[in-house]
Amino acid sequence: MGWLNDRGRKDDMKGLIRVLDGAQMERVHGAGLELLATAGVKVENEGLLQRLEARGAKVDWPKQRAAIPRELAQELLGPEPGKGSLDWTIPPQEPGVGFGVGGVQPLYYDWRTGRRMRGTRALLTEVVRGAHGLPRCRSIGAPITMSDVPERVEPVEAVALLMSHTDRPSGIEVLHHENVKHMVALGEIFSGKPRDTRFVASCNFAVAPLIIGRRAAGCVVEKTRFGITGVGGTMPVSGATAPVTRAGTMAIEIAELVAFWALHRLLDPALPLGGIVCSGSLDMRTGRAFFGSPEAIVQDCGVVQTLQHFYGIRTHIAASYMDGKAPGIQTAFNKVFKALASGMFTHNFGMNYGLLDAGKVWSPVQMLLDLDMVDTIRALFRKLDVSDETLALDLTREVARGEHRTFIDSDHTAAHFRQHLFHAVLLDPLNWQGDAAEQGRDRELLERADQTWRDALRDSPRFELAAEKRRAVQDVLRRAREEQL
């Protein structure tokens, strides 16, 4: 590994950490394309297989598996190696920016009771109201699913619920392609613009190794029809659904993403593309997959850099997908480790706030802790201003000579401390308060986060969707239910 700055030199620590050198990237990328050409990818969609075959892929119809030649993959994806330079300087970050919630986890963690519970319509309504009460929350999706709503129409029902309780609703993952048109219709109601796809999350995930299942393939077709960015997702687990080695797992990740992108480009050659990588590694002691392990992070970051280099396509690691099961020390360790690595390897400083236990659980307490953590990490990468004003040589000379008593009471400090000093919202700022008091500090931190959430719920401003839009939303829900139930 080495540091890269905007000139490609390794003696300047302003750039990303490079996971693979040039020769290693060539081999890993080549291995991914070789897998597509030899093992092929299973695509459970007849129309997509027909398109692949027409362009030169060899299709094993009984197995629904297409061998995609390297030349075809590169023809469809276009850019020559090196188009997306790896010589990135990490862009300046600022804490305190807006954030969003979403992710459709099946379970909710209630910190006060220590219980997990299935998401319901009532619980999602409460979550949306709480997020609506946080001014920094600019994008409000569905962090939990509704177990008391029929699964076939649950995403459509969830979008309708969001529209009813906040003016900041955002997209939701889709498993059934039949829902896409209904969610687009809800977007049109919200904005008044035709073909508004804001409520349809773009990503579709493969099943490792090298399977694009019926649901994902159907969503590829339908989302592309509406011009939604072609985002593929890959989640192999080293030692279980991929080779135990980092390089072998990277090859599968690359193959699966290139397969998704090839399908999207077969349908629409001009479609913008993206990707999400979220590999894991198998813990041989327990049989559990870990998504915040060092090897999982290196695999994912290596793939992000390799695909940026070869295709200029931005791919993100799932920085919030880790293994802590409840708010606490272990989760904090996992979160900081993966989020910091994500920023320093790929300059992706965002995350899906509040996720726990490899994406199975969402917690508002964890969401607020994550927000403090990401703000702190972003503060590490603030733009550094070096000027006469920030060097403050005159003031330092005055203090050193005894002409000015301290820096604390200077006009310079009063003018600049808000801009130059970062303060986390929830972390304890006090000195040592005694043995007994300090033993409870971690719990007090969690209590502050919980109370912040409850205050947001209590103070959340009332939102009401306009009557004509409510009627239009009900018409969409009726059509979705009639079609699918």
C-alpha positions as CSV (number, residue, x, y, z in Angstrom):
1,M,0.0,0.0,0.0
2,G,1.1,3.6,-0.6
3,W,-0.1,7.1,-0.4
4,L,-1.1,8.9,-3.6
5,N,-1.5,12.6,-4.0
6,D,-2.9,14.6,-7.0
7,R,0.5,14.2,-8.8
8,G,0.8,10.5,-8.1
9,R,3.8,10.9,-5.8
10,K,4.1,8.8,-2.7
11,D,5.8,11.3,-0.4
12,D,2.8,13.5,0.2
13,M,0.1,12.3,2.7
14,K,-2.7,14.3,1.2
15,G,-4.0,11.6,-1.1
16,L,-5.7,8.2,-0.8
17,I,-4.0,5.1,0.4
18,R,-3.6,2.8,-2.6
19,V,-4.6,-0.8,-2.0
20,L,-3.1,-2.4,-5.1
21,D,-0.2,-1.4,-7.3
22,G,-0.7,-1.1,-11.1
23,A,0.4,-4.7,-11.8
24,Q,-1.9,-6.1,-9.1
25,M,-4.9,-4.1,-10.4
26,E,-4.3,-5.5,-13.9
27,R,-4.3,-9.0,-12.5
28,V,-7.4,-8.6,-10.3
29,H,-9.3,-6.9,-13.0
30,G,-8.3,-9.4,-15.6
31,A,-9.3,-12.2,-13.3
32,G,-12.8,-10.7,-12.9
33,L,-13.2,-10.5,-16.7
34,E,-11.9,-14.1,-17.1
35,L,-14.5,-15.3,-14.7
36,L,-17.2,-13.7,-16.8
37,A,-15.8,-15.3,-19.9
38,T,-15.3,-18.8,-18.5
39,A,-17.6,-19.4,-15.5
40,G,-20.1,-16.9,-16.8
41,V,-22.9,-15.3,-14.9
42,K,-26.4,-16.8,-14.2
43,V,-29.1,-14.3,-15.3
44,E,-32.6,-15.4,-14.5
45,N,-34.2,-13.3,-17.2
46,E,-34.9,-14.6,-20.7
47,G,-34.9,-11.2,-22.4
48,L,-31.5,-10.2,-21.0
49,L,-30.0,-13.6,-22.0
50,Q,-31.3,-13.1,-25.5
51,R,-29.7,-9.7,-25.7
52,L,-26.4,-11.1,-24.4
53,E,-26.5,-13.9,-26.9
54,A,-27.2,-11.5,-29.8
55,R,-24.1,-9.5,-28.9
56,G,-21.8,-12.6,-28.8
57,A,-22.1,-14.1,-25.3
58,K,-22.4,-17.9,-25.2
59,V,-25.6,-18.8,-23.3
60,D,-26.2,-22.1,-21.6
61,W,-30.0,-21.9,-21.7
62,P,-30.8,-24.8,-19.4
63,K,-28.6,-23.2,-16.7
64,Q,-29.4,-19.6,-17.6
65,R,-25.7,-18.8,-17.6
66,A,-24.0,-16.4,-20.0
67,A,-20.3,-16.4,-20.7
68,I,-19.5,-12.8,-21.5
69,P,-16.3,-12.4,-23.6
70,R,-13.8,-9.8,-22.3
71,E,-14.1,-7.9,-25.6
72,L,-17.9,-7.5,-25.2
73,A,-17.6,-6.3,-21.6
74,Q,-15.1,-3.7,-22.6
75,E,-17.1,-2.7,-25.6
76,L,-20.2,-2.1,-23.5
77,L,-18.4,-0.2,-20.7
78,G,-16.2,1.8,-22.9
79,P,-13.4,3.7,-21.2
80,E,-9.8,2.7,-21.6
81,P,-7.7,1.8,-18.6
82,G,-6.5,4.8,-16.8
83,K,-9.5,7.1,-17.6
84,G,-10.5,7.3,-14.0
85,S,-7.2,8.4,-12.4
86,L,-6.3,7.0,-9.0
87,D,-4.3,10.1,-8.2
88,W,-7.0,11.5,-6.0
89,T,-6.5,14.1,-3.3
90,I,-9.0,13.6,-0.5
91,P,-11.4,16.5,-0.9
92,P,-11.9,18.9,2.0
93,Q,-14.7,17.8,4.4
94,E,-16.9,19.8,6.7
95,P,-18.7,18.5,9.8
96,G,-22.3,19.5,10.4
97,V,-23.6,18.9,6.9
98,G,-27.0,17.3,6.3
99,F,-27.6,13.6,6.5
100,G,-30.2,11.0,5.5
101,V,-31.7,7.9,6.9
102,G,-33.0,4.8,5.1
103,G,-32.0,1.2,4.4
104,V,-35.2,-0.8,5.1
105,Q,-33.9,-3.0,8.0
106,P,-36.3,-5.6,9.2
107,L,-35.7,-4.9,12.9
108,Y,-35.8,-1.9,15.3
109,Y,-33.6,-1.7,18.4
110,D,-35.2,0.1,21.4
111,W,-32.3,1.2,23.6
112,R,-34.3,1.8,26.8
113,T,-35.7,-1.7,26.8
114,G,-32.8,-3.4,25.2
115,R,-35.2,-5.2,22.8
116,R,-35.2,-5.8,19.1
117,M,-38.6,-5.7,17.5
118,R,-40.1,-6.1,14.0
119,G,-40.8,-2.9,12.2
120,T,-44.5,-2.0,11.8
121,R,-46.5,0.7,10.2
122,A,-46.9,2.5,13.5
123,L,-43.2,2.2,14.3
124,L,-42.1,3.5,10.9
125,T,-44.5,6.4,11.4
126,E,-42.8,7.2,14.7
127,V,-39.3,6.9,13.1
128,V,-40.3,9.2,10.2
129,R,-41.7,11.8,12.6
130,G,-38.5,11.7,14.7
131,A,-36.3,12.1,11.7
132,H,-38.5,15.0,10.5
133,G,-37.8,16.7,13.9
134,L,-34.1,16.7,13.3
135,P,-33.3,19.8,11.1
136,R,-30.0,18.2,9.8
137,C,-31.9,15.2,8.5
138,R,-32.4,16.3,4.9
139,S,-33.4,12.9,3.4
140,I,-35.8,10.6,5.1
141,G,-36.3,7.1,3.7
142,A,-37.6,4.0,5.5
143,P,-35.0,2.8,8.0
144,I,-37.2,-0.2,8.9
145,T,-39.7,-2.3,7.0
146,M,-43.4,-2.8,7.9
147,S,-44.0,-6.4,8.9
148,D,-47.7,-5.8,9.1
149,V,-48.0,-4.8,5.4
150,P,-48.0,-7.3,2.5
151,E,-44.5,-7.7,1.3
152,R,-45.4,-7.4,-2.4
153,V,-46.5,-3.8,-2.0
154,E,-44.6,-2.8,1.1
155,P,-42.2,-0.3,-0.6
156,V,-45.1,1.5,-2.3
157,E,-47.0,1.7,1.0
158,A,-43.8,2.9,2.7
159,V,-43.3,5.8,0.2
160,A,-46.9,6.8,0.7
161,L,-46.3,6.9,4.5
162,L,-43.2,9.0,4.0
163,M,-45.1,11.5,1.8
164,S,-47.8,11.8,4.5
165,H,-45.4,12.7,7.4
166,T,-42.5,14.6,6.0
167,D,-41.6,17.1,3.2
168,R,-38.1,15.4,2.9
169,P,-39.0,11.8,1.7
170,S,-36.4,9.8,-0.2
171,G,-35.9,6.5,-2.0
172,I,-36.6,3.0,-1.0
173,E,-35.1,-0.3,-2.1
174,V,-37.3,-2.4,-4.5
175,L,-37.3,-6.2,-4.7
176,H,-40.3,-6.6,-7.1
177,H,-40.0,-4.8,-10.5
178,E,-43.8,-4.4,-10.6
179,N,-43.5,-1.7,-7.8
180,V,-41.2,0.6,-9.8
181,K,-43.9,2.2,-11.9
182,H,-46.0,2.9,-8.8
183,M,-43.1,4.5,-7.0
184,V,-42.4,6.6,-10.0
185,A,-46.1,7.7,-10.0
186,L,-45.7,8.7,-6.4
187,G,-42.7,10.7,-7.3
188,E,-44.7,12.5,-10.0
189,I,-47.4,13.3,-7.4
190,F,-44.7,14.7,-5.0
191,S,-42.9,16.9,-7.5
192,G,-45.4,17.5,-10.4
193,K,-42.7,16.4,-12.8
194,P,-43.1,13.4,-15.2
195,R,-41.0,10.3,-14.7
196,D,-39.8,11.4,-11.3
197,T,-37.8,8.4,-10.0
198,R,-36.7,9.9,-6.7
199,F,-38.4,7.2,-4.6
200,V,-36.8,4.3,-6.4
201,A,-33.4,3.2,-4.9
202,S,-31.1,2.4,-7.8
203,C,-29.1,-0.6,-6.5
204,N,-29.7,-4.3,-7.3
205,F,-27.6,-6.9,-5.7
206,A,-26.1,-10.1,-7.1
207,V,-26.0,-13.4,-5.2
208,A,-22.5,-14.7,-4.9
209,P,-21.0,-16.3,-6.8
210,L,-22.1,-14.8,-10.1
211,I,-25.9,-15.0,-9.9
212,I,-28.2,-12.2,-10.9
213,G,-31.5,-13.6,-9.7
214,R,-35.0,-13.2,-11.1
215,R,-36.0,-10.3,-8.9
216,A,-32.7,-8.4,-9.5
217,A,-32.8,-9.0,-13.2
218,G,-36.4,-7.8,-13.4
219,C,-35.5,-4.7,-11.6
220,V,-32.5,-4.1,-13.9
221,V,-34.9,-4.1,-16.9
222,E,-37.6,-1.9,-15.3
223,K,-35.3,0.6,-13.6
224,T,-33.4,1.1,-16.9
225,R,-36.7,1.7,-18.7
226,F,-37.1,4.7,-16.4
227,G,-33.5,5.9,-16.9
228,I,-32.5,5.2,-13.3
229,T,-28.7,5.0,-12.8
230,G,-27.5,1.4,-13.2
231,V,-26.1,0.6,-9.8
232,G,-24.9,-3.0,-9.2
233,G,-24.2,-4.4,-5.8
234,T,-22.0,-7.3,-4.7
235,M,-21.7,-9.1,-1.4
236,P,-19.5,-12.2,-1.5
237,V,-18.1,-13.6,1.7
238,S,-14.5,-14.8,1.7
239,G,-14.3,-18.4,2.6
240,A,-18.0,-19.1,2.1
241,T,-19.3,-17.7,-1.2
242,A,-15.9,-16.6,-2.5
243,P,-12.3,-17.8,-2.1
244,V,-10.9,-17.2,1.3
245,T,-8.2,-14.9,-0.2
246,R,-8.7,-11.2,-0.7
247,A,-7.6,-11.3,-4.3
248,G,-10.0,-14.1,-5.1
249,T,-12.9,-12.3,-3.5
250,M,-12.1,-9.1,-5.4
251,A,-12.2,-11.0,-8.7
252,I,-15.8,-12.1,-7.9
253,E,-16.8,-8.6,-6.9
254,I,-15.4,-7.1,-10.1
255,A,-17.1,-9.8,-12.2
256,E,-20.5,-9.3,-10.6
257,L,-20.4,-5.5,-11.0
258,V,-19.2,-5.7,-14.6
259,A,-22.0,-8.1,-15.3
260,F,-24.6,-5.7,-13.9
261,W,-23.1,-2.8,-15.9
262,A,-23.0,-4.8,-19.1
263,L,-26.7,-5.7,-18.7
264,H,-27.7,-2.0,-18.1
265,R,-25.6,-0.9,-21.1
266,L,-27.2,-3.5,-23.3
267,L,-30.6,-1.9,-22.5
268,D,-29.4,1.7,-22.6
269,P,-25.9,2.5,-23.9
270,A,-26.0,6.0,-22.4
271,L,-27.1,5.0,-18.9
272,P,-25.0,6.3,-16.1
273,L,-23.5,3.6,-13.9
274,G,-22.5,3.1,-10.3
275,G,-21.8,0.3,-7.8
276,I,-21.9,-0.7,-4.1
277,V,-19.4,-3.2,-2.7
278,C,-20.1,-4.9,0.6
279,S,-18.0,-8.1,1.0
280,G,-17.5,-10.0,4.2
281,S,-15.2,-12.6,5.5
282,L,-16.1,-15.9,7.3
283,D,-15.1,-16.2,10.9
284,M,-13.9,-19.8,11.0
285,R,-14.5,-20.0,14.8
286,T,-18.3,-19.3,14.6
287,G,-19.3,-19.6,11.0
288,R,-20.5,-16.0,11.1
289,A,-19.8,-13.6,8.3
290,F,-18.0,-10.4,9.3
291,F,-18.5,-7.3,7.2
292,G,-16.3,-4.9,9.2
293,S,-13.2,-7.1,9.2
294,P,-9.9,-5.8,7.9
295,E,-9.9,-8.2,4.9
296,A,-13.5,-7.2,4.0
297,I,-12.6,-3.5,4.0
298,V,-9.4,-4.0,2.0
299,Q,-11.3,-6.2,-0.6
300,D,-14.0,-3.5,-1.0
301,C,-11.6,-0.6,-1.2
302,G,-9.4,-2.4,-3.6
303,V,-12.3,-3.0,-5.9
304,V,-13.5,0.6,-5.7
305,Q,-10.0,1.8,-6.7
306,T,-9.6,-0.8,-9.5
307,L,-13.0,0.0,-11.1
308,Q,-12.3,3.7,-10.9
309,H,-9.0,3.1,-12.6
310,F,-10.3,0.9,-15.5
311,Y,-13.8,2.4,-16.1
312,G,-14.0,5.7,-14.3
313,I,-17.2,4.4,-12.6
314,R,-17.7,5.6,-9.0
315,T,-18.3,2.7,-6.7
316,H,-18.9,3.0,-2.9
317,I,-18.2,0.7,-0.1
318,A,-21.1,0.1,2.4
319,A,-19.3,1.9,5.2
320,S,-22.1,1.4,7.8
321,Y,-22.4,-2.3,7.2
322,M,-20.6,-3.8,10.2
323,D,-21.0,-6.3,12.9
324,G,-21.9,-4.5,16.2
325,K,-25.2,-5.7,17.5
326,A,-26.2,-2.9,19.8
327,P,-25.0,0.7,20.6
328,G,-21.8,0.4,22.7
329,I,-18.1,0.0,22.7
330,Q,-17.8,-2.9,20.2
331,T,-20.1,-1.2,17.8
332,A,-18.2,2.1,18.1
333,F,-14.9,0.3,17.4
334,N,-16.4,-1.4,14.3
335,K,-18.0,1.8,13.0
336,V,-15.0,4.1,13.4
337,F,-12.7,1.5,11.9
338,K,-14.7,1.0,8.7
339,A,-15.8,4.6,8.3
340,L,-12.3,6.0,8.6
341,A,-10.9,3.4,6.3
342,S,-13.7,4.2,3.8
343,G,-12.7,7.8,3.8
344,M,-9.0,7.3,3.6
345,F,-9.1,4.6,0.9
346,T,-12.0,5.9,-1.3
347,H,-12.8,9.4,0.0
348,N,-16.4,8.2,0.8
349,F,-17.2,9.8,4.1
350,G,-20.9,9.1,4.1
351,M,-22.8,6.2,5.6
352,N,-26.3,4.7,6.3
353,Y,-26.8,6.1,9.8
354,G,-28.1,3.9,12.5
355,L,-27.4,0.4,11.0
356,L,-26.5,-2.5,13.3
357,D,-25.7,-6.2,13.0
358,A,-24.8,-6.3,9.3
359,G,-27.9,-4.4,8.2
360,K,-30.5,-6.3,10.1
361,V,-31.3,-3.7,12.7
362,W,-31.8,0.1,12.8
363,S,-31.5,2.2,16.0
364,P,-32.1,5.9,16.4
365,V,-29.6,6.0,19.2
366,Q,-27.0,4.5,17.0
367,M,-27.9,7.0,14.2
368,L,-27.1,9.9,16.4
369,L,-23.8,8.4,17.6
370,D,-22.9,7.7,14.0
371,L,-23.6,11.3,13.2
372,D,-21.2,12.5,15.8
373,M,-18.6,10.0,14.6
374,V,-18.8,11.0,11.0
375,D,-18.7,14.7,11.9
376,T,-15.5,14.0,13.9
377,I,-13.9,12.0,11.0
378,R,-14.8,14.8,8.6
379,A,-13.2,17.3,10.9
380,L,-9.9,15.4,10.4
381,F,-10.1,16.4,6.7
382,R,-11.2,20.0,6.9
383,K,-9.5,22.3,4.5
384,L,-6.4,23.7,6.1
385,D,-6.1,27.4,5.7
386,V,-2.5,28.6,5.9
387,S,-2.4,32.4,5.8
388,D,-1.1,35.4,7.7
389,E,-4.3,35.4,9.6
390,T,-4.2,31.8,10.6
391,L,-0.4,31.7,11.3
392,A,-1.1,34.6,13.8
393,L,2.6,35.4,14.2
394,D,2.0,38.9,15.7
395,L,-0.2,37.4,18.4
396,T,2.3,34.6,19.2
397,R,5.1,37.2,19.5
398,E,2.9,39.3,21.9
399,V,2.1,36.4,24.1
400,A,5.7,35.1,24.1
401,R,7.1,38.5,25.1
402,G,4.5,38.9,27.8
403,E,2.8,41.8,26.0
404,H,-0.5,39.9,25.8
405,R,-1.5,37.6,28.7
406,T,-2.9,34.6,26.9
407,F,-4.3,33.3,23.6
408,I,-7.6,32.5,25.2
409,D,-8.7,36.1,25.8
410,S,-7.4,37.5,22.5
411,D,-9.6,39.0,19.8
412,H,-8.0,36.5,17.3
413,T,-9.3,33.5,19.3
414,A,-12.8,35.1,19.7
415,A,-12.9,35.6,15.9
416,H,-11.8,32.2,14.9
417,F,-12.6,29.5,17.5
418,R,-16.0,28.6,16.1
419,Q,-14.5,28.0,12.6
420,H,-11.3,26.2,13.7
421,L,-12.3,24.1,16.7
422,F,-14.6,21.1,16.4
423,H,-16.9,20.0,19.2
424,A,-18.9,16.7,19.1
425,V,-22.5,17.1,20.1
426,L,-22.9,14.0,22.4
427,L,-19.4,13.1,23.6
428,D,-18.6,14.0,27.2
429,P,-16.5,17.3,27.4
430,L,-15.8,17.2,31.1
431,N,-12.7,16.5,33.1
432,W,-12.5,13.5,35.4
433,Q,-15.4,13.7,37.9
434,G,-14.4,10.9,40.2
435,D,-14.3,7.1,40.1
436,A,-18.1,6.6,40.6
437,A,-19.1,9.2,38.1
438,E,-16.8,8.0,35.4
439,Q,-17.9,4.4,35.6
440,G,-21.3,5.5,34.2
441,R,-20.0,7.8,31.4
442,D,-20.6,5.4,28.6
443,R,-24.2,4.8,29.6
444,E,-24.7,8.6,30.0
445,L,-23.6,9.0,26.4
446,L,-26.2,6.5,25.2
447,E,-28.8,8.2,27.4
448,R,-28.0,11.6,25.9
449,A,-28.5,10.1,22.4
450,D,-31.8,8.5,23.4
451,Q,-33.0,11.7,24.9
452,T,-32.0,13.7,21.8
453,W,-34.2,11.3,19.8
454,R,-37.1,11.6,22.1
455,D,-36.9,15.4,22.1
456,A,-36.9,15.3,18.3
457,L,-40.1,13.1,18.4
458,R,-41.7,15.5,20.9
459,D,-40.8,18.7,19.0
460,S,-41.3,17.4,15.5
461,P,-43.3,19.9,13.5
462,R,-46.6,18.7,12.1
463,F,-46.6,18.0,8.4
464,E,-49.7,17.4,6.4
465,L,-49.8,16.4,2.7
466,A,-52.1,18.5,0.6
467,A,-55.6,17.0,0.1
468,E,-55.4,16.6,-3.6
469,K,-52.1,14.8,-3.3
470,R,-53.4,12.5,-0.6
471,R,-56.2,11.5,-3.0
472,A,-53.7,10.9,-5.8
473,V,-51.5,8.8,-3.5
474,Q,-54.5,6.6,-2.5
475,D,-55.3,6.0,-6.2
476,V,-51.7,4.7,-6.7
477,L,-52.0,2.5,-3.6
478,R,-55.3,1.1,-4.9
479,R,-53.7,0.2,-8.3
480,A,-50.7,-1.4,-6.7
481,R,-52.8,-3.5,-4.4
482,E,-55.2,-4.6,-7.1
483,E,-52.3,-5.6,-9.4
484,Q,-50.2,-7.5,-6.9
485,L,-52.4,-8.8,-4.1
